[in-house]
Amino acid sequence: MKFRVENATIEDYRTLLLEPSRSPSRGGNGPAWHSHRITINGDHYSWRGLGFRQWIYKSDTVSFEWEWDASHKYRNIDPDSIVVTDKNGKAITRGERGTKAWRSATQRAPVSRREWGRD
């Protein structure tokens, strides 16, 4: 069952890196998968999206659809349903929308192959 939030303002916005970390020389963590979490009236909502940049600012109003996870602990937002309106009343799109393959391997340590397995 899907629920809808209409024209709400957020109290807090946080992101958390979900993939293995990468150094800036290897592309960094900017375009990686992150968990985005917003708070509205004390309730937390979250979704997975690319990049760490905010999709919604505190001065914006947002509307979206969400549904409970299987445990009824987390409110999961459908990222395609997020509609943001800025303080001037214009619909605006922020953040990296889209998809990419998940990183599965960790970055190799900057040491010689001879030192790889040593602890």
C-alpha positions as CSV (number, residue, x, y, z in Angstrom):
1,M,0.0,0.0,0.0
2,K,1.4,3.4,-1.0
3,F,1.0,6.6,0.9
4,R,1.5,10.2,-0.2
5,V,3.0,13.2,1.4
6,E,1.9,16.6,-0.1
7,N,3.7,20.0,0.0
8,A,5.8,19.3,3.1
9,T,8.9,21.1,4.3
10,I,11.8,19.1,5.7
11,E,13.4,19.5,9.1
12,D,16.6,17.5,8.4
13,Y,18.5,15.9,5.5
14,R,21.3,13.3,5.8
15,T,23.2,11.1,3.4
16,L,25.1,7.9,4.1
17,L,27.5,6.2,1.6
18,L,26.3,2.6,0.8
19,E,29.2,1.4,-1.5
20,P,32.9,0.8,-0.7
21,S,34.8,4.0,-0.4
22,R,37.0,5.2,-3.3
23,S,39.8,7.8,-3.3
24,P,39.5,11.0,-5.5
25,S,42.0,9.6,-8.0
26,R,39.7,6.7,-8.6
27,G,36.5,8.8,-9.1
28,G,35.7,9.4,-5.4
29,N,32.4,8.9,-3.6
30,G,30.5,11.7,-5.3
31,P,28.7,9.5,-7.9
32,A,28.3,6.5,-5.6
33,W,25.1,5.1,-4.2
34,H,24.0,6.8,-1.0
35,S,21.1,6.5,1.4
36,H,19.2,9.8,1.5
37,R,17.1,10.4,4.7
38,I,14.7,13.3,5.4
39,T,12.7,14.1,8.5
40,I,9.2,15.6,8.2
41,N,7.2,16.3,11.4
42,G,9.5,13.9,13.3
43,D,9.0,11.1,10.9
44,H,11.9,9.7,8.9
45,Y,11.7,8.8,5.2
46,S,14.5,7.4,3.1
47,W,15.5,6.3,-0.4
48,R,18.6,5.2,-2.3
49,G,20.0,7.6,-4.9
50,L,23.2,8.5,-6.7
51,G,25.5,11.1,-5.2
52,F,25.7,12.8,-1.8
53,R,24.2,16.1,-2.9
54,Q,20.8,17.1,-1.5
55,W,17.7,16.7,-3.6
56,I,15.6,18.8,-1.2
57,Y,16.5,22.0,0.7
58,K,14.8,23.2,3.9
59,S,13.3,26.2,2.0
60,D,11.6,23.8,-0.5
61,T,8.3,22.0,-0.4
62,V,8.2,18.4,-1.4
63,S,5.6,15.8,-2.4
64,F,6.3,12.1,-2.8
65,E,4.9,8.6,-2.5
66,W,6.2,6.1,0.1
67,E,5.5,2.7,1.5
68,W,6.5,0.7,4.6
69,D,9.2,-2.0,4.4
70,A,8.3,-5.5,5.4
71,S,9.0,-4.9,9.1
72,H,7.0,-1.6,9.2
73,K,10.1,0.1,10.6
74,Y,11.2,2.1,7.5
75,R,9.3,4.5,5.3
76,N,10.8,4.0,1.8
77,I,10.3,6.8,-0.7
78,D,9.8,6.0,-4.4
79,P,12.6,8.3,-5.9
80,D,10.7,8.7,-9.2
81,S,7.7,10.3,-7.3
82,I,9.7,13.1,-5.7
83,V,8.5,16.5,-6.8
84,V,10.3,19.5,-5.3
85,T,9.1,23.1,-5.5
86,D,11.5,25.9,-4.6
87,K,10.7,28.9,-2.4
88,N,9.7,30.8,-5.6
89,G,7.1,28.2,-6.5
90,K,9.0,26.6,-9.4
91,A,9.3,22.9,-9.8
92,I,13.0,22.0,-9.6
93,T,15.1,18.9,-10.0
94,R,18.2,18.4,-7.9
95,G,20.6,15.6,-7.2
96,E,21.8,12.9,-9.6
97,R,18.8,11.0,-11.0
98,G,19.4,7.7,-12.8
99,T,21.1,4.4,-12.2
100,K,24.5,2.7,-12.3
101,A,26.0,-0.6,-11.4
102,W,26.8,-1.2,-7.8
103,R,30.5,-1.2,-6.7
104,S,31.3,-4.6,-5.3
105,A,35.1,-4.6,-4.9
106,T,37.1,-2.5,-2.5
107,Q,39.9,-0.3,-3.7
108,R,43.3,-1.9,-3.7
109,A,45.7,-0.6,-1.1
110,P,48.5,1.7,-2.5
111,V,51.3,-0.8,-1.8
112,S,53.3,-3.3,-3.9
113,R,51.8,-6.7,-4.7
114,R,54.4,-8.3,-2.4
115,E,52.8,-6.5,0.6
116,W,49.1,-7.2,-0.2
117,G,48.6,-10.2,2.1
118,R,50.5,-9.0,5.1
119,D,48.9,-7.9,8.3
